[in-house]
Amino acid sequence: MRASASSTMAARPRRHAAGALDRAKYLRPIAHRGLHDRTKGRIENTAPAFLAAIHKGYGIECDLQAANDGTPMVFHDDKLDRLMGAPGRISQHTPASLARLRYKGQDTHILTFAEFLALVGGRVPLLVEVKTNSATPLHPFLDRIARQARAYKGPIALMSFDLDVVAALAKLAPTIPRGPVIGLPARWWAAPRAAGSATIARLLNRTPPGSGFLAVDVKMLRAARAWMTRHAIDLPLFSWTIRTRRERATATRFADAPIFERYEA
């Protein structure tokens, strides 16, 4: 983490006051999908990975997908085959049918958001990414996420690539910190001009009002920090997904906290 990030920008006015993130709780390494390690039997976004992160005192990043009735499930992919060996999309299944599935090679089930919150119980801060697609039953999904987040007795923040979701969560859960996840498709990075500073600035300029933090791709981290400095934006800056020594060095220099995996911070 950059020890100087908060102090450097502390004197500058905050663009967004509502839904502010508690820096004292959140500016620490955040385990991406929990502290997962398949070789040790800890699959991403499962109870063993989350418990390992809690044991180490890391924050936790997790993902939410919707079951067919809008129940938020802790799962990254919209399809089940990679991790579960089951066909179809998660949004085609009821919560009951998802509860009967097991991760490949494990006797571990997909957690509901409610189960996940009960498991963590406020012990470490949470960054919860809300994922959507054209099959997502959006209204019941976001409403349930907001209600459960509002009732949770621990540090929790919500984020999404979908800016409409970030805006909707601001209305549904105005006291819960929320922010955009910002990145570019892989094909853009193959053409350096397409992923230049002007493109990154356009993305950052779309930050929804009331955002309490930013979560940006490590490949655009330097440009994001420059943009924040230029516009006197004083928000916590997370960077994802930090995996290599070089990415760690970049995050240490420009981010307030890394969202990391494949090593222990």
PyRosetta script that sets phi, psi and omega in degrees:
from pyrosetta import init, pose_from_sequence

init()
pose = pose_from_sequence("MRASASSTMAARPRRHAAGALDRAKYLRPIAHRGLHDRTKGRIENTAPAFLAAIHKGYGIECDLQAANDGTPMVFHDDKLDRLMGAPGRISQHTPASLARLRYKGQDTHILTFAEFLALVGGRVPLLVEVKTNSATPLHPFLDRIARQARAYKGPIALMSFDLDVVAALAKLAPTIPRGPVIGLPARWWAAPRAAGSATIARLLNRTPPGSGFLAVDVKMLRAARAWMTRHAIDLPLFSWTIRTRRERATATRFADAPIFERYEA")
pose.set_psi(1, 151.7)
pose.set_omega(1, 178.1)
pose.set_phi(2, -85.6)
pose.set_psi(2, 111.4)
pose.set_omega(2, -178.4)
pose.set_phi(3, -65.6)
pose.set_psi(3, -24.6)
pose.set_omega(3, -173.6)
pose.set_phi(4, -93.0)
pose.set_psi(4, -6.6)
pose.set_omega(4, -170.9)
pose.set_phi(5, -62.2)
pose.set_psi(5, -46.6)
pose.set_omega(5, -177.0)
pose.set_phi(6, -68.1)
pose.set_psi(6, -44.0)
pose.set_omega(6, -177.0)
pose.set_phi(7, -67.4)
pose.set_psi(7, -34.0)
pose.set_omega(7, -178.9)
pose.set_phi(8, -62.9)
pose.set_psi(8, -36.7)
pose.set_omega(8, -173.6)
pose.set_phi(9, -105.4)
pose.set_psi(9, 2.1)
pose.set_omega(9, -171.8)
pose.set_phi(10, -62.3)
pose.set_psi(10, -32.1)
pose.set_omega(10, -175.5)
pose.set_phi(11, -82.1)
pose.set_psi(11, -9.9)
pose.set_omega(11, -177.7)
pose.set_phi(12, -86.0)
pose.set_psi(12, 148.7)
pose.set_omega(12, -178.3)
pose.set_phi(13, -66.8)
pose.set_psi(13, 143.7)
pose.set_omega(13, 177.0)
pose.set_phi(14, -80.2)
pose.set_psi(14, 130.6)
pose.set_omega(14, 177.2)
pose.set_phi(15, -73.1)
pose.set_psi(15, -37.6)
pose.set_omega(15, -175.1)
pose.set_phi(16, -120.0)
pose.set_psi(16, 119.7)
pose.set_omega(16, 179.7)
pose.set_phi(17, -99.6)
pose.set_psi(17, -35.8)
pose.set_omega(17, -176.3)
pose.set_phi(18, -70.8)
pose.set_psi(18, 145.4)
pose.set_omega(18, 177.1)
pose.set_phi(19, 63.4)
pose.set_psi(19, 36.3)
pose.set_omega(19, -177.5)
pose.set_phi(20, -66.9)
pose.set_psi(20, 145.0)
pose.set_omega(20, 178.3)
pose.set_phi(21, -87.8)
pose.set_psi(21, 139.6)
pose.set_omega(21, 177.6)
pose.set_phi(22, -78.1)
pose.set_psi(22, 102.1)
pose.set_omega(22, -176.3)
pose.set_phi(23, -60.4)
pose.set_psi(23, -37.1)
pose.set_omega(23, -177.1)
pose.set_phi(24, -61.2)
pose.set_psi(24, -30.7)
pose.set_omega(24, -179.2)
pose.set_phi(25, -90.6)
pose.set_psi(25, -32.5)
pose.set_omega(25, -168.7)
pose.set_phi(26, -98.3)
pose.set_psi(26, -21.4)
pose.set_omega(26, -174.3)
pose.set_phi(27, -82.6)
pose.set_psi(27, 76.2)
pose.set_omega(27, 178.7)
pose.set_phi(28, -150.6)
pose.set_psi(28, 165.7)
pose.set_omega(28, 176.3)
pose.set_phi(29, -59.8)
pose.set_psi(29, 136.7)
pose.set_omega(29, -178.0)
pose.set_phi(30, -113.4)
pose.set_psi(30, 120.2)
pose.set_omega(30, -177.3)
pose.set_phi(31, -76.9)
pose.set_psi(31, 117.3)
pose.set_omega(31, -177.0)
pose.set_phi(32, -69.6)
pose.set_psi(32, 114.3)
pose.set_omega(32, -175.7)
pose.set_phi(33, 60.1)
pose.set_psi(33, 32.0)
pose.set_omega(33, -175.6)
pose.set_phi(34, 82.5)
pose.set_psi(34, 174.4)
pose.set_omega(34, 179.2)
pose.set_phi(35, -84.5)
pose.set_psi(35, 73.3)
pose.set_omega(35, -172.8)
pose.set_phi(36, -87.6)
pose.set_psi(36, 147.1)
pose.set_omega(36, 177.8)
pose.set_phi(37, -159.3)
pose.set_psi(37, 101.2)
pose.set_omega(37, -175.3)
pose.set_phi(38, -59.0)
pose.set_psi(38, -33.0)
pose.set_omega(38, -178.9)
pose.set_phi(39, -66.4)
pose.set_psi(39, -20.1)
pose.set_omega(39, 178.3)
pose.set_phi(40, -106.8)
pose.set_psi(40, 12.9)
pose.set_omega(40, 176.9)
pose.set_phi(41, 78.7)
pose.set_psi(41, 17.8)
pose.set_omega(41, -179.8)
pose.set_phi(42, -111.0)
pose.set_psi(42, 101.4)
pose.set_omega(42, -178.9)
pose.set_phi(43, -84.2)
pose.set_psi(43, 147.9)
pose.set_omega(43, 179.6)
pose.set_phi(44, -54.2)
pose.set_psi(44, 141.9)
pose.set_omega(44, 175.1)
pose.set_phi(45, 61.0)
pose.set_psi(45, 29.1)
pose.set_omega(45, 177.2)
pose.set_phi(46, -118.7)
pose.set_psi(46, 165.9)
pose.set_omega(46, -178.4)
pose.set_phi(47, -55.6)
pose.set_psi(47, -45.2)
pose.set_omega(47, 179.4)
pose.set_phi(48, -59.3)
pose.set_psi(48, -39.3)
pose.set_omega(48, 178.8)
pose.set_phi(49, -67.4)
pose.set_psi(49, -39.5)
pose.set_omega(49, 179.5)
pose.set_phi(50, -69.1)
pose.set_psi(50, -40.8)
pose.set_omega(50, 179.3)
pose.set_phi(51, -65.8)
pose.set_psi(51, -36.0)
pose.set_omega(51, 177.1)
pose.set_phi(52, -64.5)
pose.set_psi(52, -40.3)
pose.set_omega(52, 177.4)
pose.set_phi(53, -64.7)
pose.set_psi(53, -41.9)
pose.set_omega(53, 178.5)
pose.set_phi(54, -61.8)
pose.set_psi(54, -42.7)
pose.set_omega(54, -179.9)
pose.set_phi(55, -58.5)
pose.set_psi(55, -34.7)
pose.set_omega(55, -178.8)
pose.set_phi(56, -88.4)
pose.set_psi(56, -6.9)
pose.set_omega(56, -179.4)
pose.set_phi(57, 80.2)
pose.set_psi(57, 15.7)
pose.set_omega(57, 177.1)
pose.set_phi(58, -80.1)
pose.set_psi(58, 153.3)
pose.set_omega(58, 165.2)
pose.set_phi(59, -70.5)
pose.set_psi(59, 167.2)
pose.set_omega(59, -177.8)
pose.set_phi(60, -124.2)
pose.set_psi(60, 130.6)
pose.set_omega(60, 166.0)
pose.set_phi(61, -103.5)
pose.set_psi(61, 137.5)
pose.set_omega(61, 175.8)
pose.set_phi(62, -142.8)
pose.set_psi(62, 171.4)
pose.set_omega(62, -177.6)
pose.set_phi(63, -121.4)
pose.set_psi(63, 147.9)
pose.set_omega(63, 175.7)
pose.set_phi(64, -121.8)
pose.set_psi(64, 129.9)
pose.set_omega(64, 169.9)
pose.set_phi(65, -120.1)
pose.set_psi(65, 157.3)
pose.set_omega(65, -177.2)
pose.set_phi(66, -95.5)
pose.set_psi(66, 134.3)
pose.set_omega(66, 164.8)
pose.set_phi(67, -72.4)
pose.set_psi(67, 179.1)
pose.set_omega(67, -171.9)
pose.set_phi(68, -66.8)
pose.set_psi(68, -19.6)
pose.set_omega(68, 178.8)
pose.set_phi(69, -102.1)
pose.set_psi(69, 7.8)
pose.set_omega(69, -179.7)
pose.set_phi(70, 91.6)
pose.set_psi(70, -0.1)
pose.set_omega(70, 176.5)
pose.set_phi(71, -62.5)
pose.set_psi(71, 125.2)
pose.set_omega(71, 178.9)
pose.set_phi(72, -73.8)
pose.set_psi(72, 126.8)
pose.set_omega(72, -179.6)
pose.set_phi(73, -116.2)
pose.set_psi(73, 142.3)
pose.set_omega(73, -178.0)
pose.set_phi(74, -85.4)
pose.set_psi(74, 98.5)
pose.set_omega(74, -173.7)
pose.set_phi(75, -163.1)
pose.set_psi(75, 141.6)
pose.set_omega(75, -176.5)
pose.set_phi(76, -85.9)
pose.set_psi(76, -52.3)
pose.set_omega(76, -171.7)
pose.set_phi(77, -77.8)
pose.set_psi(77, 154.3)
pose.set_omega(77, 172.0)
pose.set_phi(78, -82.8)
pose.set_psi(78, -18.4)
pose.set_omega(78, 176.1)
pose.set_phi(79, -107.5)
pose.set_psi(79, 153.6)
pose.set_omega(79, -173.2)
pose.set_phi(80, -92.2)
pose.set_psi(80, -15.6)
pose.set_omega(80, -165.9)
pose.set_phi(81, -64.7)
pose.set_psi(81, -38.3)
pose.set_omega(81, -174.9)
pose.set_phi(82, -60.7)
pose.set_psi(82, -43.0)
pose.set_omega(82, -172.9)
pose.set_phi(83, -103.8)
pose.set_psi(83, -28.7)
pose.set_omega(83, -173.1)
pose.set_phi(84, -107.9)
pose.set_psi(84, -18.3)
pose.set_omega(84, -174.9)
pose.set_phi(85, 69.1)
pose.set_psi(85, 17.7)
pose.set_omega(85, 179.5)
pose.set_phi(86, -108.7)
pose.set_psi(86, 151.6)
pose.set_omega(86, -178.7)
pose.set_phi(87, -81.3)
pose.set_psi(87, 162.8)
pose.set_omega(87, 169.9)
pose.set_phi(88, 86.5)
pose.set_psi(88, 179.2)
pose.set_omega(88, 179.9)
pose.set_phi(89, -94.5)
pose.set_psi(89, 152.1)
pose.set_omega(89, 179.3)
pose.set_phi(90, -61.5)
pose.set_psi(90, -31.7)
pose.set_omega(90, -178.1)
pose.set_phi(91, -72.6)
pose.set_psi(91, -6.3)
pose.set_omega(91, 177.0)
pose.set_phi(92, -91.9)
pose.set_psi(92, -5.0)
pose.set_omega(92, -173.4)
pose.set_phi(93, -110.8)
pose.set_psi(93, 149.1)
pose.set_omega(93, 171.8)
pose.set_phi(94, -77.2)
pose.set_psi(94, 159.3)
pose.set_omega(94, 174.3)
pose.set_phi(95, -57.2)
pose.set_psi(95, -36.1)
pose.set_omega(95, -179.4)
pose.set_phi(96, -65.8)
pose.set_psi(96, -42.0)
pose.set_omega(96, 179.5)
pose.set_phi(97, -69.7)
pose.set_psi(97, -34.8)
pose.set_omega(97, 176.7)
pose.set_phi(98, -66.2)
pose.set_psi(98, -36.0)
pose.set_omega(98, 180.0)
pose.set_phi(99, -64.7)
pose.set_psi(99, -23.9)
pose.set_omega(99, -179.4)
pose.set_phi(100, -83.1)
pose.set_psi(100, -16.0)
pose.set_omega(100, 179.9)
pose.set_phi(101, -77.8)
pose.set_psi(101, 156.7)
pose.set_omega(101, 176.1)
pose.set_phi(102, -130.0)
pose.set_psi(102, 145.5)
pose.set_omega(102, 175.7)
pose.set_phi(103, -62.8)
pose.set_psi(103, 150.1)
pose.set_omega(103, -179.3)
pose.set_phi(104, -54.8)
pose.set_psi(104, 124.9)
pose.set_omega(104, 177.0)
pose.set_phi(105, 72.3)
pose.set_psi(105, 10.5)
pose.set_omega(105, -176.8)
pose.set_phi(106, -133.6)
pose.set_psi(106, 154.3)
pose.set_omega(106, 170.5)
pose.set_phi(107, -100.7)
pose.set_psi(107, 57.8)
pose.set_omega(107, -173.9)
pose.set_phi(108, -130.5)
pose.set_psi(108, 134.1)
pose.set_omega(108, -177.1)
pose.set_phi(109, -104.2)
pose.set_psi(109, 166.9)
pose.set_omega(109, 175.3)
pose.set_phi(110, -71.6)
pose.set_psi(110, 129.3)
pose.set_omega(110, 178.8)
pose.set_phi(111, -80.7)
pose.set_psi(111, 140.9)
pose.set_omega(111, 163.4)
pose.set_phi(112, -75.0)
pose.set_psi(112, 162.7)
pose.set_omega(112, 176.6)
pose.set_phi(113, -59.7)
pose.set_psi(113, -39.6)
pose.set_omega(113, 179.6)
pose.set_phi(114, -63.1)
pose.set_psi(114, -41.6)
pose.set_omega(114, 177.8)
pose.set_phi(115, -64.6)
pose.set_psi(115, -40.9)
pose.set_omega(115, 178.8)
pose.set_phi(116, -61.1)
pose.set_psi(116, -46.2)
pose.set_omega(116, -179.6)
pose.set_phi(117, -64.0)
pose.set_psi(117, -38.8)
pose.set_omega(117, 177.5)
pose.set_phi(118, -65.8)
pose.set_psi(118, -37.4)
pose.set_omega(118, 179.6)
pose.set_phi(119, -64.0)
pose.set_psi(119, -45.9)
pose.set_omega(119, -177.1)
pose.set_phi(120, -74.3)
pose.set_psi(120, -43.0)
pose.set_omega(120, 173.8)
pose.set_phi(121, 57.2)
pose.set_psi(121, 35.0)
pose.set_omega(121, 174.4)
pose.set_phi(122, 79.2)
pose.set_psi(122, 7.6)
pose.set_omega(122, -173.9)
pose.set_phi(123, -75.1)
pose.set_psi(123, -29.8)
pose.set_omega(123, 177.9)
pose.set_phi(124, -140.2)
pose.set_psi(124, 159.3)
pose.set_omega(124, 179.8)
pose.set_phi(125, -72.1)
pose.set_psi(125, 149.7)
pose.set_omega(125, -176.1)
pose.set_phi(126, -119.7)
pose.set_psi(126, 132.7)
pose.set_omega(126, 167.9)
pose.set_phi(127, -112.1)
pose.set_psi(127, 112.4)
pose.set_omega(127, -172.1)
pose.set_phi(128, -109.8)
pose.set_psi(128, 114.6)
pose.set_omega(128, 179.4)
pose.set_phi(129, -90.6)
pose.set_psi(129, 124.8)
pose.set_omega(129, 179.9)
pose.set_phi(130, -95.2)
pose.set_psi(130, 117.7)
pose.set_omega(130, -177.9)
pose.set_phi(131, -105.1)
pose.set_psi(131, 140.1)
pose.set_omega(131, -179.9)
pose.set_phi(132, -137.9)
pose.set_psi(132, 158.6)
pose.set_omega(132, 170.6)
pose.set_phi(133, -151.1)
pose.set_psi(133, -176.3)
pose.set_omega(133, -174.5)
pose.set_phi(134, -64.4)
pose.set_psi(134, -19.1)
pose.set_omega(134, -179.4)
pose.set_phi(135, -92.7)
pose.set_psi(135, -3.8)
pose.set_omega(135, -176.4)
pose.set_phi(136, -71.8)
pose.set_psi(136, 125.8)
pose.set_omega(136, 172.1)
pose.set_phi(137, -73.3)
pose.set_psi(137, 88.1)
pose.set_omega(137, -160.9)
pose.set_phi(138, -64.6)
pose.set_psi(138, -48.2)
pose.set_omega(138, -173.9)
pose.set_phi(139, -61.9)
pose.set_psi(139, -53.0)
pose.set_omega(139, -179.8)
pose.set_phi(140, -65.4)
pose.set_psi(140, -32.2)
pose.set_omega(140, 179.2)
pose.set_phi(141, -62.4)
pose.set_psi(141, -54.6)
pose.set_omega(141, -177.8)
pose.set_phi(142, -68.2)
pose.set_psi(142, -36.3)
pose.set_omega(142, 179.5)
pose.set_phi(143, -63.3)
pose.set_psi(143, -42.4)
pose.set_omega(143, -179.7)
pose.set_phi(144, -69.8)
pose.set_psi(144, -39.3)
pose.set_omega(144, 176.3)
pose.set_phi(145, -59.4)
pose.set_psi(145, -47.1)
pose.set_omega(145, -177.7)
pose.set_phi(146, -63.3)
pose.set_psi(146, -44.2)
pose.set_omega(146, -179.2)
pose.set_phi(147, -63.8)
pose.set_psi(147, -42.3)
pose.set_omega(147, -178.5)
pose.set_phi(148, -71.1)
pose.set_psi(148, -36.8)
pose.set_omega(148, 177.4)
pose.set_phi(149, -66.5)
pose.set_psi(149, -40.8)
pose.set_omega(149, 179.6)
pose.set_phi(150, -63.9)
pose.set_psi(150, -33.5)
pose.set_omega(150, -177.4)
pose.set_phi(151, -84.1)
pose.set_psi(151, -12.9)
pose.set_omega(151, -175.0)
pose.set_phi(152, -70.6)
pose.set_psi(152, 137.6)
pose.set_omega(152, -176.5)
pose.set_phi(153, -100.6)
pose.set_psi(153, 47.7)
pose.set_omega(153, 179.3)
pose.set_phi(154, -158.2)
pose.set_psi(154, 173.4)
pose.set_omega(154, -179.7)
pose.set_phi(155, -70.9)
pose.set_psi(155, 122.1)
pose.set_omega(155, -178.0)
pose.set_phi(156, -143.9)
pose.set_psi(156, 141.0)
pose.set_omega(156, 176.3)
pose.set_phi(157, -137.9)
pose.set_psi(157, 148.9)
pose.set_omega(157, -176.1)
pose.set_phi(158, -116.0)
pose.set_psi(158, 145.3)
pose.set_omega(158, -179.2)
pose.set_phi(159, -150.5)
pose.set_psi(159, 161.9)
pose.set_omega(159, 180.0)
pose.set_phi(160, -163.4)
pose.set_psi(160, 150.6)
pose.set_omega(160, 168.5)
pose.set_phi(161, -68.4)
pose.set_psi(161, -27.6)
pose.set_omega(161, -176.1)
pose.set_phi(162, -82.5)
pose.set_psi(162, 109.3)
pose.set_omega(162, -176.3)
pose.set_phi(163, -66.9)
pose.set_psi(163, -28.2)
pose.set_omega(163, 175.5)
pose.set_phi(164, -65.6)
pose.set_psi(164, -34.1)
pose.set_omega(164, 176.5)
pose.set_phi(165, -67.6)
pose.set_psi(165, -43.0)
pose.set_omega(165, 177.9)
pose.set_phi(166, -59.5)
pose.set_psi(166, -43.6)
pose.set_omega(166, 179.2)
pose.set_phi(167, -65.3)
pose.set_psi(167, -40.4)
pose.set_omega(167, 179.1)
pose.set_phi(168, -64.9)
pose.set_psi(168, -40.4)
pose.set_omega(168, 179.5)
pose.set_phi(169, -66.3)
pose.set_psi(169, -29.3)
pose.set_omega(169, 176.3)
pose.set_phi(170, -62.0)
pose.set_psi(170, -32.5)
pose.set_omega(170, 178.7)
pose.set_phi(171, -84.1)
pose.set_psi(171, -38.2)
pose.set_omega(171, -176.1)
pose.set_phi(172, -78.1)
pose.set_psi(172, -31.0)
pose.set_omega(172, -177.6)
pose.set_phi(173, -140.5)
pose.set_psi(173, 68.0)
pose.set_omega(173, -172.1)
pose.set_phi(174, -64.0)
pose.set_psi(174, -21.6)
pose.set_omega(174, -179.3)
pose.set_phi(175, -88.9)
pose.set_psi(175, -8.5)
pose.set_omega(175, -178.2)
pose.set_phi(176, -92.1)
pose.set_psi(176, 126.0)
pose.set_omega(176, 176.9)
pose.set_phi(177, -57.7)
pose.set_psi(177, 140.3)
pose.set_omega(177, 177.6)
pose.set_phi(178, -145.7)
pose.set_psi(178, 158.7)
pose.set_omega(178, -178.8)
pose.set_phi(179, -165.2)
pose.set_psi(179, 166.6)
pose.set_omega(179, -179.9)
pose.set_phi(180, -85.3)
pose.set_psi(180, 146.6)
pose.set_omega(180, 165.9)
pose.set_phi(181, -96.2)
pose.set_psi(181, 125.7)
pose.set_omega(181, -170.0)
pose.set_phi(182, -122.4)
pose.set_psi(182, 124.3)
pose.set_omega(182, 178.0)
pose.set_phi(183, -161.0)
pose.set_psi(183, 176.8)
pose.set_omega(183, 178.9)
pose.set_phi(184, -125.5)
pose.set_psi(184, 148.4)
pose.set_omega(184, 176.1)
pose.set_phi(185, -58.2)
pose.set_psi(185, 151.2)
pose.set_omega(185, -176.7)
pose.set_phi(186, -56.2)
pose.set_psi(186, -35.3)
pose.set_omega(186, -176.4)
pose.set_phi(187, -63.9)
pose.set_psi(187, -26.5)
pose.set_omega(187, 179.4)
pose.set_phi(188, -68.2)
pose.set_psi(188, -35.0)
pose.set_omega(188, -177.3)
pose.set_phi(189, -72.6)
pose.set_psi(189, -16.4)
pose.set_omega(189, 176.4)
pose.set_phi(190, -72.8)
pose.set_psi(190, -18.3)
pose.set_omega(190, 177.6)
pose.set_phi(191, -119.8)
pose.set_psi(191, 95.9)
pose.set_omega(191, -172.4)
pose.set_phi(192, -51.2)
pose.set_psi(192, -36.4)
pose.set_omega(192, -179.3)
pose.set_phi(193, -66.8)
pose.set_psi(193, -33.0)
pose.set_omega(193, -179.6)
pose.set_phi(194, -67.6)
pose.set_psi(194, -30.6)
pose.set_omega(194, -178.8)
pose.set_phi(195, -106.7)
pose.set_psi(195, 34.0)
pose.set_omega(195, -178.1)
pose.set_phi(196, -78.8)
pose.set_psi(196, -178.5)
pose.set_omega(196, -175.5)
pose.set_phi(197, -63.3)
pose.set_psi(197, -32.3)
pose.set_omega(197, 179.5)
pose.set_phi(198, -66.6)
pose.set_psi(198, -41.4)
pose.set_omega(198, 177.5)
pose.set_phi(199, -64.0)
pose.set_psi(199, -44.5)
pose.set_omega(199, 179.7)
pose.set_phi(200, -63.2)
pose.set_psi(200, -41.2)
pose.set_omega(200, 178.4)
pose.set_phi(201, -62.4)
pose.set_psi(201, -38.9)
pose.set_omega(201, 178.4)
pose.set_phi(202, -62.9)
pose.set_psi(202, -39.7)
pose.set_omega(202, 177.0)
pose.set_phi(203, -64.2)
pose.set_psi(203, -46.1)
pose.set_omega(203, -178.0)
pose.set_phi(204, -66.6)
pose.set_psi(204, -32.4)
pose.set_omega(204, 179.2)
pose.set_phi(205, -67.0)
pose.set_psi(205, -14.5)
pose.set_omega(205, 178.6)
pose.set_phi(206, -90.6)
pose.set_psi(206, 6.4)
pose.set_omega(206, 178.9)
pose.set_phi(207, -52.9)
pose.set_psi(207, 123.2)
pose.set_omega(207, -176.6)
pose.set_phi(208, -63.0)
pose.set_psi(208, 140.8)
pose.set_omega(208, 174.6)
pose.set_phi(209, -55.8)
pose.set_psi(209, 141.9)
pose.set_omega(209, 179.9)
pose.set_phi(210, 87.4)
pose.set_psi(210, 0.1)
pose.set_omega(210, 177.5)
pose.set_phi(211, -62.8)
pose.set_psi(211, 140.6)
pose.set_omega(211, -178.4)
pose.set_phi(212, -101.9)
pose.set_psi(212, -5.5)
pose.set_omega(212, -178.9)
pose.set_phi(213, -169.7)
pose.set_psi(213, 169.8)
pose.set_omega(213, 172.6)
pose.set_phi(214, -124.8)
pose.set_psi(214, 145.4)
pose.set_omega(214, 174.2)
pose.set_phi(215, -127.6)
pose.set_psi(215, 108.7)
pose.set_omega(215, -171.2)
pose.set_phi(216, -119.9)
pose.set_psi(216, 152.2)
pose.set_omega(216, 174.5)
pose.set_phi(217, -58.6)
pose.set_psi(217, 135.8)
pose.set_omega(217, -179.2)
pose.set_phi(218, -57.8)
pose.set_psi(218, -27.3)
pose.set_omega(218, -179.2)
pose.set_phi(219, -68.9)
pose.set_psi(219, -20.7)
pose.set_omega(219, 178.1)
pose.set_phi(220, -111.2)
pose.set_psi(220, 14.0)
pose.set_omega(220, -172.5)
pose.set_phi(221, -64.8)
pose.set_psi(221, -45.9)
pose.set_omega(221, -179.7)
pose.set_phi(222, -59.1)
pose.set_psi(222, -45.7)
pose.set_omega(222, 179.7)
pose.set_phi(223, -65.6)
pose.set_psi(223, -36.3)
pose.set_omega(223, 178.9)
pose.set_phi(224, -65.1)
pose.set_psi(224, -43.0)
pose.set_omega(224, 178.9)
pose.set_phi(225, -64.4)
pose.set_psi(225, -39.7)
pose.set_omega(225, 178.1)
pose.set_phi(226, -63.1)
pose.set_psi(226, -41.2)
pose.set_omega(226, 178.2)
pose.set_phi(227, -63.0)
pose.set_psi(227, -43.6)
pose.set_omega(227, 179.6)
pose.set_phi(228, -62.8)
pose.set_psi(228, -42.1)
pose.set_omega(228, 178.9)
pose.set_phi(229, -64.7)
pose.set_psi(229, -44.0)
pose.set_omega(229, -178.4)
pose.set_phi(230, -61.9)
pose.set_psi(230, -36.5)
pose.set_omega(230, -176.9)
pose.set_phi(231, -101.4)
pose.set_psi(231, 9.1)
pose.set_omega(231, 179.3)
pose.set_phi(232, 54.3)
pose.set_psi(232, 45.6)
pose.set_omega(232, 178.2)
pose.set_phi(233, -89.8)
pose.set_psi(233, 118.8)
pose.set_omega(233, -179.8)
pose.set_phi(234, -109.2)
pose.set_psi(234, 80.3)
pose.set_omega(234, 177.0)
pose.set_phi(235, -129.0)
pose.set_psi(235, 146.7)
pose.set_omega(235, 172.0)
pose.set_phi(236, -58.1)
pose.set_psi(236, 137.2)
pose.set_omega(236, -177.8)
pose.set_phi(237, -118.3)
pose.set_psi(237, 110.6)
pose.set_omega(237, 174.2)
pose.set_phi(238, -94.3)
pose.set_psi(238, 153.0)
pose.set_omega(238, 176.0)
pose.set_phi(239, -132.3)
pose.set_psi(239, 141.9)
pose.set_omega(239, -176.2)
pose.set_phi(240, -133.3)
pose.set_psi(240, 163.3)
pose.set_omega(240, -27.7)
pose.set_phi(241, -97.3)
pose.set_psi(241, 121.9)
pose.set_omega(241, -173.0)
pose.set_phi(242, -82.0)
pose.set_psi(242, 116.6)
pose.set_omega(242, -175.8)
pose.set_phi(243, -127.0)
pose.set_psi(243, -33.1)
pose.set_omega(243, -172.2)
pose.set_phi(244, -108.6)
pose.set_psi(244, 167.3)
pose.set_omega(244, 178.1)
pose.set_phi(245, -60.5)
pose.set_psi(245, -40.2)
pose.set_omega(245, 179.2)
pose.set_phi(246, -64.7)
pose.set_psi(246, -43.0)
pose.set_omega(246, 178.2)
pose.set_phi(247, -65.1)
pose.set_psi(247, -36.0)
pose.set_omega(247, 176.5)
pose.set_phi(248, -61.3)
pose.set_psi(248, -42.7)
pose.set_omega(248, 179.8)
pose.set_phi(249, -63.8)
pose.set_psi(249, -40.5)
pose.set_omega(249, 178.0)
pose.set_phi(250, -63.8)
pose.set_psi(250, -44.6)
pose.set_omega(250, 179.3)
pose.set_phi(251, -64.1)
pose.set_psi(251, -39.9)
pose.set_omega(251, 178.7)
pose.set_phi(252, -60.4)
pose.set_psi(252, -37.0)
pose.set_omega(252, -177.5)
pose.set_phi(253, -78.4)
pose.set_psi(253, -39.9)
pose.set_omega(253, -167.9)
pose.set_phi(254, -115.7)
pose.set_psi(254, -20.9)
pose.set_omega(254, -176.2)
pose.set_phi(255, -99.6)
pose.set_psi(255, 161.4)
pose.set_omega(255, 172.4)
pose.set_phi(256, -85.9)
pose.set_psi(256, -28.1)
pose.set_omega(256, 177.6)
pose.set_phi(257, -159.8)
pose.set_psi(257, 142.8)
pose.set_omega(257, 178.2)
pose.set_phi(258, -92.2)
pose.set_psi(258, 143.8)
pose.set_omega(258, 166.0)
pose.set_phi(259, -100.1)
pose.set_psi(259, 109.0)
pose.set_omega(259, -163.6)
pose.set_phi(260, -122.6)
pose.set_psi(260, 162.8)
pose.set_omega(260, 170.7)
pose.set_phi(261, -157.5)
pose.set_psi(261, 167.6)
pose.set_omega(261, 177.6)
pose.set_phi(262, 71.9)
pose.set_psi(262, 7.3)
pose.set_omega(262, 172.9)
pose.set_phi(263, -156.7)
pose.set_psi(263, 173.1)
pose.set_omega(263, 174.2)
pose.set_phi(264, -110.5)
pose.set_psi(264, 127.8)
pose.set_omega(264, -174.0)
pose.set_phi(265, -72.8)
pose.dump_pdb("model.pdb")
